[in-house]
Amino acid sequence: MTTLKIFIITGLSGSGKSVALNAFEDAGFYCVDNLPVTLLPKFLELPVENESEIAGLAFVMDIREKGFLSSYASVLESLKQKGYHFEILFLDAHEKVLLQRFSLTRRQHPLSKDKNLLESIRAEQEQLQELKKEAGTILDTSNFTIHELKAAIFNIVKKAESPAELRIHVQSFGYKFGVPIESDLIMDVRFLANPFFVTELKPLDGETEAVRKYVLENPMAEGFMSKYMDLLDYLIPLYEKDGRSYLTISIGCTGGRHRSVTIARAIVEHVMKKGKQVKITHRDIDR
């Protein structure tokens, strides 16, 4: 079963479905126009050559196919039951605009066999009401130029893209050397017991086991770490949901050698357990 993004483009005749399909093709999608809806399940079962190079699949389906209205509901429901994820993009436009477009192109409306153009447009509007309710996105193209419609499609494609994994950078620093300007979150840990004033710990840094034990086993540090980890567990998913690609967490102590280094490392270990992509740097550890 394909894991590619799938768009089903439908809507009123003359609303710009062909332009939309061209835009999807320009965005790297494999596109099919006027695919019979009953063939869609079979098509999706076929292996896609060079799938990694394709952004997704886009299909235009509408009332040009005689069996579309009677078949689409059961076919789409069947695909949902099989685990396929797809979005229906419904293109719409005002009657006056559709009349003008058909007049300019001199094309025949698919329902015009025994109706005039306005009657055909209204009949199609009526027939597609239920499908329109199923659409994830409804795009009114009445006031769009071709270029504006393509731009709107590109925006839809961009929103549908899986967001890049949030890259988290945890860094330690010393306040005496200045606050890192690239920080998103800054935590001052100068309230913790300072190993600098312990003779045997002063020459060591926060990556050594002796300093780590001194800092982290302090009851104040234990309480702080519990609460701060809870805060990060709450905030990181919110940053991901917001579409952020990176997050810089800066931990500061006086010199950037002991407490901030230990706390930064503990944060990295916690975040890694959550399956997140994270790196660590110690800006001032050797100063």
Backbone as CSV, one residue per row, in Angstrom:
resi,resn,N_x,N_y,N_z,CA_x,CA_y,CA_z,C_x,C_y,C_z
1,MET,0.846,-1.199,0.000,0.000,0.000,0.000,0.876,1.242,0.000
2,THR,0.594,2.168,-0.901,1.402,3.375,-0.993,1.250,4.244,0.242
3,THR,2.346,4.885,0.605,2.316,5.842,1.714,2.382,7.280,1.201
4,LEU,2.293,7.440,-0.118,2.339,8.771,-0.701,1.088,9.567,-0.340
5,LYS,1.234,10.891,-0.302,0.071,11.760,-0.106,-0.834,11.634,-1.331
6,ILE,-2.151,11.588,-1.087,-3.113,11.413,-2.168,-4.118,12.561,-2.139
7,PHE,-4.272,13.235,-3.271,-5.283,14.275,-3.416,-6.274,13.854,-4.491
8,ILE,-7.552,14.002,-4.180,-8.605,13.787,-5.162,-9.195,15.157,-5.483
9,ILE,-8.997,15.585,-6.714,-9.438,16.912,-7.149,-10.778,16.756,-7.857
10,THR,-11.764,17.475,-7.382,-13.090,17.397,-7.988,-13.739,18.775,-7.894
11,GLY,-14.979,18.872,-8.318,-15.675,20.148,-8.255,-16.422,20.449,-9.531
12,LEU,-16.833,21.700,-9.665,-17.664,22.110,-10.785,-16.866,22.199,-12.080
13,SER,-17.511,21.872,-13.163,-16.896,22.034,-14.479,-16.623,23.513,-14.713
14,GLY,-15.404,23.821,-15.157,-15.036,25.206,-15.388,-14.435,25.891,-14.177
15,SER,-14.265,25.166,-13.084,-13.739,25.785,-11.852,-12.215,25.793,-11.802
16,GLY,-11.554,25.140,-12.748,-10.090,25.193,-12.790,-9.397,23.902,-12.415
17,LYS,-10.065,22.777,-12.554,-9.462,21.504,-12.148,-8.222,21.164,-12.977
18,SER,-8.241,21.481,-14.260,-7.082,21.192,-15.113,-5.875,22.031,-14.702
19,VAL,-6.126,23.293,-14.393,-5.044,24.166,-13.916,-4.497,23.639,-12.594
20,ALA,-5.394,23.211,-11.715,-4.976,22.668,-10.420,-4.115,21.419,-10.611
21,LEU,-4.521,20.557,-11.533,-3.759,19.331,-11.772,-2.368,19.656,-12.297
22,ASN,-2.285,20.650,-13.179,-0.974,21.070,-13.680,-0.091,21.588,-12.545
23,ALA,-0.710,22.294,-11.606,0.048,22.811,-10.465,0.567,21.672,-9.596
24,PHE,-0.258,20.654,-9.375,0.193,19.481,-8.622,1.358,18.803,-9.342
25,GLU,1.267,18.732,-10.659,2.357,18.119,-11.422,3.643,18.926,-11.263
26,ASP,3.518,20.252,-11.295,4.685,21.112,-11.096,5.268,20.946,-9.694
27,ALA,4.418,20.563,-8.746,4.866,20.363,-7.362,5.449,18.970,-7.135
28,GLY,5.568,18.185,-8.198,6.205,16.877,-8.087,5.268,15.710,-7.893
29,PHE,3.960,15.925,-8.092,2.986,14.854,-7.939,2.842,14.075,-9.240
30,TYR,2.521,12.795,-9.099,2.126,11.989,-10.259,0.623,12.215,-10.446
31,CYS,0.223,12.669,-11.621,-1.150,13.148,-11.822,-1.894,12.340,-12.887
32,VAL,-3.179,12.122,-12.640,-4.047,11.425,-13.589,-5.345,12.209,-13.714
33,ASP,-5.731,12.520,-14.934,-6.966,13.260,-15.183,-8.081,12.305,-15.581
34,ASN,-9.263,12.545,-15.034,-10.473,11.804,-15.402,-10.336,10.296,-15.177
35,LEU,-9.751,9.924,-14.056,-9.647,8.505,-13.722,-10.995,8.008,-13.226
36,PRO,-11.530,6.932,-13.796,-12.781,6.374,-13.264,-12.615,6.013,-11.790
37,VAL,-13.523,6.463,-10.953,-13.358,6.288,-9.523,-13.286,4.820,-9.125
38,THR,-13.948,3.942,-9.875,-13.913,2.515,-9.542,-12.539,1.899,-9.798
39,LEU,-11.697,2.579,-10.581,-10.351,2.071,-10.847,-9.326,2.567,-9.832
40,LEU,-9.736,3.513,-9.005,-8.793,4.085,-8.049,-8.187,3.043,-7.110
41,PRO,-8.974,2.143,-6.506,-8.367,1.139,-5.625,-7.327,0.277,-6.336
42,LYS,-7.613,-0.117,-7.564,-6.664,-0.919,-8.330,-5.392,-0.130,-8.613
43,PHE,-5.576,1.144,-8.956,-4.423,1.993,-9.265,-3.513,2.110,-8.048
44,LEU,-4.107,2.279,-6.867,-3.307,2.470,-5.659,-2.569,1.210,-5.241
45,GLU,-3.017,0.069,-5.722,-2.342,-1.190,-5.406,-1.116,-1.415,-6.276
46,LEU,-1.025,-0.692,-7.387,0.100,-0.873,-8.300,1.377,-0.307,-7.688
47,PRO,2.522,-0.975,-7.890,3.781,-0.410,-7.393,4.118,0.864,-8.147
48,VAL,4.584,1.860,-7.408,4.931,3.140,-8.014,6.430,3.192,-8.229
49,GLU,6.831,3.299,-9.484,8.250,3.344,-9.812,8.848,4.660,-9.312
50,ASN,10.034,4.556,-8.700,10.731,5.734,-8.157,9.846,6.502,-7.172
51,GLU,9.167,5.764,-6.279,8.247,6.396,-5.336,8.923,7.458,-4.489
52,SER,10.189,7.250,-4.142,10.888,8.210,-3.295,11.082,9.560,-3.977
53,GLU,10.964,9.581,-5.305,11.158,10.830,-6.048,9.846,11.549,-6.326
54,ILE,8.720,10.965,-5.898,7.405,11.537,-6.168,6.845,12.164,-4.894
55,ALA,6.310,13.374,-5.025,5.768,14.068,-3.851,4.429,13.496,-3.415
56,GLY,3.682,12.907,-4.339,2.365,12.372,-4.017,1.602,12.026,-5.273
57,LEU,0.331,11.699,-5.090,-0.548,11.327,-6.195,-1.731,12.278,-6.236
58,ALA,-2.117,12.704,-7.430,-3.261,13.600,-7.581,-4.151,13.094,-8.713
59,PHE,-5.448,13.006,-8.428,-6.402,12.490,-9.403,-7.553,13.471,-9.573
60,VAL,-7.893,13.771,-10.818,-9.099,14.548,-11.085,-10.229,13.571,-11.382
61,MET,-11.314,13.707,-10.623,-12.488,12.857,-10.815,-13.724,13.738,-10.736
62,ASP,-14.605,13.600,-11.697,-15.788,14.460,-11.710,-16.888,13.829,-12.553
63,ILE,-17.914,14.614,-12.859,-19.099,14.058,-13.528,-18.893,13.750,-14.996
64,ARG,-17.696,13.982,-15.519,-17.421,13.532,-16.882,-17.537,12.012,-16.970
65,GLU,-17.220,11.353,-15.852,-17.399,9.897,-15.789,-18.837,9.611,-15.367
66,LYS,-19.559,8.874,-16.161,-20.989,8.649,-15.919,-21.263,7.956,-14.593
67,GLY,-20.377,7.080,-14.169,-20.627,6.338,-12.935,-20.058,6.994,-11.692
68,PHE,-19.526,8.205,-11.826,-18.844,8.848,-10.704,-19.780,9.078,-9.526
69,LEU,-20.916,9.698,-9.765,-21.820,10.065,-8.670,-22.363,8.850,-7.928
70,SER,-22.585,7.772,-8.637,-23.161,6.579,-8.010,-22.119,5.717,-7.309
71,SER,-20.825,5.964,-7.600,-19.787,5.062,-7.093,-18.823,5.685,-6.092
72,TYR,-18.649,7.009,-6.130,-17.550,7.596,-5.361,-17.673,7.347,-3.860
73,ALA,-18.893,7.405,-3.310,-19.056,7.272,-1.857,-18.576,5.913,-1.361
74,SER,-18.987,4.850,-2.018,-18.599,3.505,-1.585,-17.115,3.251,-1.822
75,VAL,-16.588,3.765,-2.922,-15.173,3.554,-3.221,-14.294,4.267,-2.201
76,LEU,-14.597,5.517,-1.903,-13.785,6.277,-0.954,-13.886,5.716,0.457
77,GLU,-15.069,5.264,0.831,-15.227,4.654,2.148,-14.419,3.374,2.244
78,SER,-14.403,2.592,1.164,-13.616,1.357,1.129,-12.125,1.648,1.298
79,LEU,-11.652,2.702,0.664,-10.240,3.068,0.786,-9.905,3.493,2.217
80,LYS,-10.817,4.220,2.849,-10.599,4.625,4.240,-10.485,3.396,5.139
81,GLN,-11.346,2.412,4.902,-11.331,1.192,5.702,-10.031,0.425,5.529
82,LYS,-9.420,0.552,4.357,-8.151,-0.136,4.088,-6.951,0.639,4.621
83,GLY,-7.192,1.820,5.166,-6.105,2.585,5.760,-5.489,3.658,4.890
84,TYR,-6.074,3.897,3.719,-5.549,4.959,2.860,-5.940,6.328,3.425
85,HIS,-5.015,7.256,3.305,-5.289,8.625,3.735,-5.257,9.532,2.504
86,PHE,-6.315,10.257,2.297,-6.379,11.131,1.133,-7.181,12.380,1.495
87,GLU,-6.993,13.413,0.696,-7.735,14.653,0.886,-8.514,14.973,-0.373
88,ILE,-9.773,15.340,-0.182,-10.607,15.757,-1.309,-10.520,17.271,-1.428
89,LEU,-10.094,17.729,-2.600,-10.015,19.153,-2.898,-11.154,19.493,-3.857
90,PHE,-12.089,20.302,-3.388,-13.265,20.653,-4.187,-13.105,22.070,-4.708
91,LEU,-13.120,22.204,-6.040,-13.021,23.516,-6.665,-14.414,24.029,-7.015
92,ASP,-14.663,25.270,-6.624,-15.975,25.885,-6.797,-15.799,27.236,-7.492
93,ALA,-16.907,27.786,-7.976,-16.892,29.129,-8.564,-18.324,29.615,-8.696
94,HIS,-18.495,30.934,-8.763,-19.826,31.516,-8.898,-20.407,31.244,-10.298
95,GLU,-21.726,31.194,-10.356,-22.405,30.931,-11.623,-21.965,31.893,-12.728
96,LYS,-21.925,33.174,-12.411,-21.576,34.187,-13.412,-20.188,33.939,-13.980
97,VAL,-19.260,33.563,-13.106,-17.892,33.291,-13.541,-17.843,32.057,-14.427
98,LEU,-18.568,31.025,-14.030,-18.600,29.799,-14.836,-19.183,30.066,-16.221
99,LEU,-20.244,30.869,-16.274,-20.840,31.228,-17.561,-19.822,31.949,-18.446
100,GLN,-19.074,32.867,-17.870,-18.068,33.597,-18.627,-16.963,32.668,-19.135
101,ARG,-16.524,31.746,-18.274,-15.452,30.832,-18.667,-15.888,29.914,-19.798
102,PHE,-17.104,29.386,-19.717,-17.587,28.528,-20.795,-17.774,29.317,-22.087
103,SER,-18.170,30.557,-21.959,-18.349,31.391,-23.145,-17.016,31.669,-23.821
104,LEU,-15.977,31.888,-23.004,-14.656,32.180,-23.546,-14.027,30.952,-24.216
105,THR,-14.170,29.804,-23.572,-13.549,28.584,-24.106,-14.395,27.888,-25.155
106,ARG,-15.717,28.228,-25.151,-16.680,27.619,-26.073,-16.724,26.095,-25.932
107,ARG,-16.423,25.632,-24.710,-16.497,24.191,-24.445,-17.904,23.828,-24.003
108,GLN,-18.243,22.583,-24.220,-19.579,22.108,-23.871,-19.587,21.586,-22.441
109,HIS,-20.615,21.942,-21.692,-20.745,21.459,-20.317,-21.098,19.977,-20.348
110,PRO,-20.528,19.160,-19.457,-20.815,17.715,-19.455,-22.287,17.361,-19.315
111,LEU,-23.106,18.251,-18.739,-24.530,17.957,-18.539,-25.429,18.703,-19.532
112,SER,-24.852,19.198,-20.602,-25.613,20.080,-21.501,-26.419,19.346,-22.579
113,LYS,-26.528,18.046,-22.470,-27.219,17.281,-23.506,-28.650,17.763,-23.729
114,ASP,-29.421,17.958,-22.672,-30.802,18.415,-22.810,-31.077,19.663,-21.992
115,LYS,-29.999,20.444,-21.696,-30.141,21.651,-20.874,-29.323,22.779,-21.494
116,ASN,-29.716,24.031,-21.181,-28.852,25.138,-21.574,-27.717,25.248,-20.566
117,LEU,-26.785,26.166,-20.789,-25.586,26.232,-19.963,-25.897,26.526,-18.501
118,LEU,-26.747,27.496,-18.221,-27.066,27.840,-16.839,-27.747,26.671,-16.133
119,GLU,-28.663,26.017,-16.826,-29.335,24.848,-16.242,-28.323,23.740,-15.948
120,SER,-27.367,23.574,-16.841,-26.340,22.535,-16.641,-25.485,22.840,-15.416
121,ILE,-25.089,24.105,-15.261,-24.283,24.501,-14.106,-25.042,24.257,-12.810
122,ARG,-26.312,24.641,-12.796,-27.111,24.460,-11.585,-27.382,22.992,-11.290
123,ALA,-27.554,22.197,-12.317,-27.747,20.759,-12.113,-26.494,20.124,-11.507
124,GLU,-25.332,20.553,-11.985,-24.080,20.015,-11.449,-23.884,20.449,-9.996
125,GLN,-24.206,21.688,-9.698,-24.120,22.161,-8.313,-24.970,21.288,-7.389
126,GLU,-26.160,20.969,-7.831,-27.072,20.145,-7.042,-26.514,18.742,-6.854
127,GLN,-26.005,18.168,-7.915,-25.520,16.792,-7.866,-24.254,16.636,-7.014
128,LEU,-23.482,17.703,-6.910,-22.212,17.611,-6.182,-22.293,18.129,-4.745
129,GLN,-23.478,18.449,-4.272,-23.632,18.995,-2.924,-23.074,18.056,-1.848
130,GLU,-23.413,16.790,-1.935,-22.965,15.839,-0.915,-21.453,15.644,-0.963
131,LEU,-20.898,15.576,-2.152,-19.448,15.427,-2.279,-18.734,16.649,-1.720
132,LYS,-19.284,17.807,-1.946,-18.689,19.044,-1.446,-18.576,19.015,0.077
133,LYS,-19.555,18.402,0.739,-19.532,18.295,2.201,-18.390,17.398,2.686
134,GLU,-17.947,16.477,1.832,-16.887,15.539,2.199,-15.497,16.139,2.008
135,ALA,-15.418,17.267,1.321,-14.120,17.835,0.958,-13.359,18.359,2.168
136,GLY,-12.064,18.085,2.181,-11.217,18.640,3.223,-10.894,20.097,2.955
137,THR,-10.841,20.451,1.678,-10.565,21.834,1.280,-11.514,22.219,0.160
138,ILE,-12.176,23.367,0.310,-13.027,23.918,-0.745,-12.381,25.207,-1.217
139,LEU,-12.096,25.270,-2.498,-11.391,26.417,-3.054,-12.288,27.128,-4.057
140,ASP,-12.689,28.349,-3.723,-13.495,29.159,-4.638,-12.543,29.897,-5.572
141,THR,-12.571,29.525,-6.838,-11.625,30.070,-7.813,-12.182,31.266,-8.583
142,SER,-13.325,31.798,-8.166,-14.018,32.843,-8.928,-13.116,34.026,-9.267
143,ASN,-12.322,34.454,-8.318,-11.516,35.657,-8.519,-10.038,35.354,-8.767
144,PHE,-9.734,34.098,-9.053,-8.344,33.711,-9.262,-7.933,33.851,-10.725
145,THR,-6.721,34.360,-10.930,-6.080,34.189,-12.227,-5.465,32.788,-12.230
146,ILE,-4.982,32.358,-13.380,-4.330,31.049,-13.465,-3.155,30.985,-12.502
147,HIS,-2.383,32.062,-12.452,-1.199,32.077,-11.581,-1.593,32.060,-10.107
148,GLU,-2.667,32.738,-9.765,-3.121,32.750,-8.377,-3.650,31.385,-7.958
149,LEU,-4.321,30.693,-8.882,-4.811,29.351,-8.572,-3.640,28.398,-8.354
150,LYS,-2.620,28.504,-9.202,-1.441,27.654,-9.016,-0.775,27.937,-7.676
151,ALA,-0.710,29.210,-7.308,-0.107,29.571,-6.022,-0.908,28.985,-4.861
152,ALA,-2.237,28.996,-4.986,-3.097,28.431,-3.940,-2.867,26.928,-3.812
153,ILE,-2.688,26.257,-4.947,-2.420,24.813,-4.918,-1.075,24.538,-4.258
154,PHE,-0.071,25.330,-4.587,1.238,25.143,-3.970,1.157,25.296,-2.452
155,ASN,0.331,26.226,-1.980,0.155,26.410,-0.534,-0.512,25.194,0.094
156,ILE,-1.497,24.627,-0.610,-2.173,23.425,-0.110,-1.189,22.267,-0.018
157,VAL,-0.364,22.121,-1.043,0.640,21.051,-1.045,1.622,21.252,0.107
158,LYS,2.042,22.492,0.317,3.001,22.781,1.377,2.441,22.430,2.742
159,LYS,1.162,22.749,2.973,0.534,22.440,4.252,0.392,20.941,4.477
160,ALA,0.245,20.201,3.364,0.048,18.756,3.473,1.343,18.008,3.691
161,GLU,2.461,18.678,3.456,3.740,18.008,3.611,3.978,17.668,5.070
162,SER,4.588,16.501,5.289,4.925,16.116,6.656,5.979,17.085,7.189
163,PRO,5.758,17.666,8.338,6.726,18.613,8.851,8.061,17.945,9.149
164,ALA,9.122,18.688,8.891,10.448,18.158,9.202,10.551,17.929,10.705
165,GLU,11.322,16.902,11.063,11.475,16.588,12.479,12.142,17.755,13.200
166,LEU,11.619,18.095,14.348,12.168,19.182,15.148,13.562,18.808,15.620
167,ARG,14.532,19.642,15.289,15.907,19.435,15.732,16.146,20.264,16.987
168,ILE,16.552,19.597,18.042,16.724,20.262,19.335,18.209,20.396,19.642
169,HIS,18.606,21.590,19.974,20.003,21.866,20.341,20.023,22.334,21.797
170,VAL,20.704,21.586,22.629,20.861,21.965,24.037,22.303,22.434,24.223
171,GLN,22.463,23.616,24.769,23.820,24.118,24.981,23.972,24.690,26.381
172,SER,25.171,24.511,26.925,25.501,25.125,28.209,26.304,26.395,27.931
173,PHE,26.237,27.330,28.859,26.997,28.575,28.694,27.246,29.216,30.051
174,GLY,28.162,30.157,30.072,28.439,30.920,31.280,27.933,32.341,31.131
175,TYR,27.185,32.806,32.127,26.650,34.167,32.075,27.748,35.222,32.009
176,LYS,28.906,34.919,32.579,30.001,35.891,32.561,30.526,36.129,31.147
177,PHE,30.158,35.230,30.203,30.588,35.379,28.805,29.442,35.793,27.881
178,GLY,28.288,36.096,28.470,27.162,36.564,27.678,26.153,35.465,27.365
179,VAL,24.906,35.889,27.153,23.814,34.949,26.847,23.805,34.637,25.347
180,PRO,23.687,33.378,24.948,23.640,33.034,23.512,22.428,33.677,22.838
181,ILE,22.666,34.467,21.797,21.574,35.215,21.163,20.640,34.311,20.371
182,GLU,21.081,33.109,20.026,20.242,32.214,19.222,19.283,31.391,20.071
183,SER,19.259,31.623,21.385,18.453,30.805,22.297,16.953,31.001,22.084
184,ASP,16.207,29.903,22.152,14.745,29.962,22.195,14.254,29.872,23.638
185,LEU,14.888,29.005,24.413,14.566,28.860,25.828,15.865,29.018,26.618
186,ILE,15.835,29.814,27.672,17.015,30.007,28.515,16.654,29.652,29.953
187,MET,17.502,28.840,30.570,17.295,28.492,31.971,18.558,28.828,32.764
188,ASP,18.376,29.624,33.784,19.466,30.024,34.679,19.518,29.035,35.839
189,VAL,20.634,28.285,35.948,20.741,27.291,37.026,21.767,27.714,38.082
190,ARG,21.994,29.010,38.193,22.947,29.494,39.189,22.447,29.332,40.620
191,PHE,21.192,28.950,40.785,20.660,28.719,42.132,21.108,27.375,42.700
192,LEU,21.654,26.496,41.849,22.084,25.176,42.305,23.440,25.265,43.018
193,ALA,23.690,24.274,43.872,24.974,24.222,44.587,26.122,24.203,43.579
194,ASN,27.152,25.006,43.814,28.217,25.212,42.836,29.458,24.372,43.162
195,PRO,29.807,23.425,42.290,31.008,22.604,42.511,32.300,23.416,42.467
196,PHE,32.242,24.620,41.924,33.441,25.473,41.845,34.066,25.711,43.218
197,PHE,33.226,25.692,44.265,33.709,25.989,45.612,34.081,24.722,46.384
198,VAL,34.095,23.573,45.696,34.553,22.321,46.297,35.928,22.025,45.714
199,THR,36.928,21.995,46.553,38.319,21.946,46.101,38.586,20.845,45.087
200,GLU,38.130,19.619,45.397,38.438,18.497,44.505,37.614,18.515,43.218
201,LEU,36.508,19.300,43.196,35.655,19.360,42.008,35.967,20.562,41.113
202,LYS,36.588,21.574,41.672,36.835,22.809,40.919,37.545,22.577,39.592
203,PRO,38.595,21.730,39.519,39.305,21.555,38.236,38.558,20.663,37.235
204,LEU,37.488,20.010,37.691,36.735,19.109,36.810,35.646,19.885,36.073
205,ASP,34.961,19.236,35.167,33.838,19.895,34.491,32.566,19.066,34.687
206,GLY,31.449,19.588,34.186,30.153,18.973,34.431,29.890,17.674,33.707
207,GLU,30.805,17.247,32.845,30.665,15.947,32.188,31.286,14.815,33.001
208,THR,32.038,15.159,34.055,32.641,14.118,34.885,31.616,13.578,35.869
209,GLU,31.775,12.325,36.227,30.803,11.664,37.084,30.743,12.313,38.468
210,ALA,31.886,12.756,38.973,31.919,13.354,40.315,31.094,14.644,40.359
211,VAL,31.221,15.484,39.354,30.463,16.733,39.317,28.987,16.461,39.075
212,ARG,28.707,15.535,38.167,27.311,15.184,37.876,26.605,14.706,39.148
213,LYS,27.274,13.867,39.897,26.683,13.333,41.126,26.462,14.448,42.139
214,TYR,27.428,15.346,42.254,27.321,16.454,43.211,26.135,17.359,42.852
215,VAL,25.972,17.648,41.567,24.916,18.564,41.135,23.542,17.897,41.177
216,LEU,23.428,16.716,40.600,22.112,16.111,40.392,21.530,15.459,41.637
217,GLU,22.379,15.063,42.579,21.857,14.391,43.757,21.478,15.368,44.858
218,ASN,21.624,16.627,44.610,21.165,17.640,45.544,19.638,17.700,45.492
219,PRO,18.937,17.683,46.630,17.461,17.700,46.624,16.866,18.850,45.818
220,MET,17.524,20.009,45.847,17.010,21.141,45.073,17.075,20.839,43.576
221,ALA,18.165,20.198,43.158,18.315,19.855,41.742,17.297,18.789,41.334
222,GLU,17.053,17.846,42.206,16.085,16.795,41.895,14.700,17.381,41.661
223,GLY,14.283,18.295,42.524,12.977,18.931,42.355,12.917,19.769,41.097
224,PHE,13.992,20.518,40.840,14.039,21.348,39.634,13.964,20.501,38.373
225,MET,14.761,19.440,38.315,14.806,18.610,37.108,13.454,17.980,36.819
226,SER,12.770,17.542,37.862,11.452,16.936,37.674,10.481,17.930,37.038
227,LYS,10.461,19.138,37.560,9.534,20.149,37.052,9.951,20.659,35.668
228,TYR,11.253,20.825,35.449,11.699,21.354,34.158,11.518,20.321,33.051
229,MET,11.740,19.054,33.362,11.503,18.018,32.349,10.015,17.948,31.991
230,ASP,9.151,18.120,32.983,7.709,18.155,32.701,7.369,19.319,31.775
231,LEU,8.014,20.459,32.018,7.777,21.632,31.171,8.216,21.360,29.732
232,LEU,9.394,20.769,29.557,9.884,20.473,28.204,8.991,19.434,27.508
233,ASP,8.537,18.465,28.266,7.640,17.457,27.689,6.340,18.091,27.206
234,TYR,5.941,19.164,27.835,4.741,19.896,27.428,5.032,20.810,26.233
235,LEU,6.180,21.504,26.264,6.469,22.506,25.248,6.913,21.929,23.906
236,ILE,7.733,20.887,23.920,8.310,20.379,22.672,7.233,19.964,21.666
237,PRO,6.184,19.222,22.065,5.129,18.910,21.093,4.428,20.147,20.547
238,LEU,4.340,21.199,21.355,3.711,22.434,20.881,4.579,23.110,19.822
239,TYR,5.896,23.095,20.025,6.798,23.632,19.007,6.704,22.803,17.724
240,GLU,6.597,21.492,17.863,6.465,20.629,16.684,5.170,20.928,15.938
241,LYS,4.093,21.080,16.683,2.798,21.381,16.083,2.812,22.721,15.362
242,ASP,3.613,23.649,15.869,3.712,24.979,15.267,4.553,24.971,13.998
243,GLY,5.155,23.815,13.680,5.933,23.706,12.452,7.382,24.148,12.588
244,ARG,7.846,24.303,13.821,9.237,24.718,14.018,10.178,23.625,13.539
245,SER,11.290,24.011,12.929,12.269,23.031,12.470,13.407,22.859,13.465
246,TYR,13.601,23.837,14.360,14.663,23.708,15.347,14.268,24.419,16.644
247,LEU,14.896,23.996,17.728,14.654,24.578,19.050,15.981,24.589,19.796
248,THR,16.394,25.760,20.254,17.649,25.881,20.988,17.351,26.165,22.461
249,ILE,17.810,25.239,23.308,17.623,25.360,24.754,18.981,25.661,25.374
250,SER,19.101,26.810,26.015,20.380,27.220,26.598,20.301,27.179,28.120
251,ILE,21.282,26.532,28.724,21.347,26.377,30.171,22.574,27.121,30.672
252,GLY,22.359,28.089,31.568,23.471,28.921,31.998,23.784,28.845,33.475
253,CYS,25.082,28.870,33.764,25.541,29.064,35.135,26.582,30.182,35.090
254,THR,27.329,30.370,36.149,28.235,31.524,36.187,29.331,31.432,35.129
255,GLY,30.072,30.316,35.126,31.203,30.192,34.198,30.970,29.250,33.042
256,GLY,29.877,28.497,33.079,29.592,27.580,31.973,30.436,26.326,31.972
257,ARG,30.938,25.926,33.148,31.831,24.766,33.206,31.267,23.606,34.031
258,HIS,30.475,23.911,35.060,30.038,22.853,35.963,28.534,22.593,35.886
259,ARG,27.749,23.441,36.579,26.315,23.185,36.713,25.578,23.156,35.373
260,SER,25.813,24.147,34.526,25.095,24.199,33.246,25.434,23.005,32.366
261,VAL,26.679,22.554,32.429,27.108,21.402,31.623,26.384,20.138,32.072
262,THR,26.334,19.939,33.384,25.657,18.755,33.926,24.161,18.766,33.603
263,ILE,23.523,19.906,33.805,22.076,19.991,33.553,21.781,19.829,32.068
264,ALA,22.598,20.429,31.223,22.396,20.292,29.775,22.484,18.822,29.356
265,ARG,23.468,18.121,29.889,23.603,16.695,29.557,22.404,15.898,30.050
266,ALA,21.910,16.200,31.238,20.740,15.493,31.766,19.511,15.762,30.903
267,ILE,19.370,16.971,30.399,18.241,17.304,29.521,18.332,16.504,28.225
268,VAL,19.528,16.433,27.647,19.719,15.675,26.411,19.348,14.207,26.612
269,GLU,19.788,13.630,27.703,19.469,12.226,27.976,17.963,12.016,28.096
270,HIS,17.297,12.964,28.735,15.836,12.871,28.881,15.141,12.993,27.529
271,VAL,15.551,13.969,26.731,14.907,14.205,25.433,15.155,13.038,24.474
272,MET,16.345,12.451,24.528,16.656,11.311,23.660,15.758,10.124,23.969
273,LYS,15.421,9.959,25.243,14.520,8.861,25.626,13.135,9.034,25.029
274,LYS,12.795,10.276,24.678,11.499,10.567,24.051,11.556,10.364,22.529
275,GLY,12.715,9.930,22.029,12.850,9.664,20.607,13.065,10.898,19.755
276,LYS,13.537,11.985,20.369,13.737,13.225,19.626,15.171,13.344,19.121
277,GLN,15.323,14.114,18.039,16.635,14.394,17.477,17.257,15.549,18.259
278,VAL,18.398,15.307,18.899,18.956,16.312,19.792,20.478,16.263,19.746
279,LYS,21.104,17.429,19.870,22.563,17.508,19.979,22.908,18.436,21.143
280,ILE,24.150,18.336,21.595,24.573,19.134,22.743,25.908,19.814,22.447
281,THR,26.056,21.038,22.915,27.349,21.726,22.868,27.556,22.432,24.200
282,HIS,28.834,22.570,24.560,29.195,23.281,25.786,30.043,24.481,25.359
283,ARG,29.422,25.630,25.272,30.078,26.800,24.692,31.318,27.253,25.468
284,ASP,31.214,27.193,26.798,32.252,27.826,27.616,32.993,26.845,28.522
285,ILE,32.899,25.569,28.243,33.436,24.557,29.162,34.951,24.661,29.320
286,ASP,35.645,25.144,28.301,37.111,25.189,28.365,37.670,26.574,28.672
287,ARG,36.800,27.507,29.035,37.302,28.872,29.322,37.852,28.973,30.744
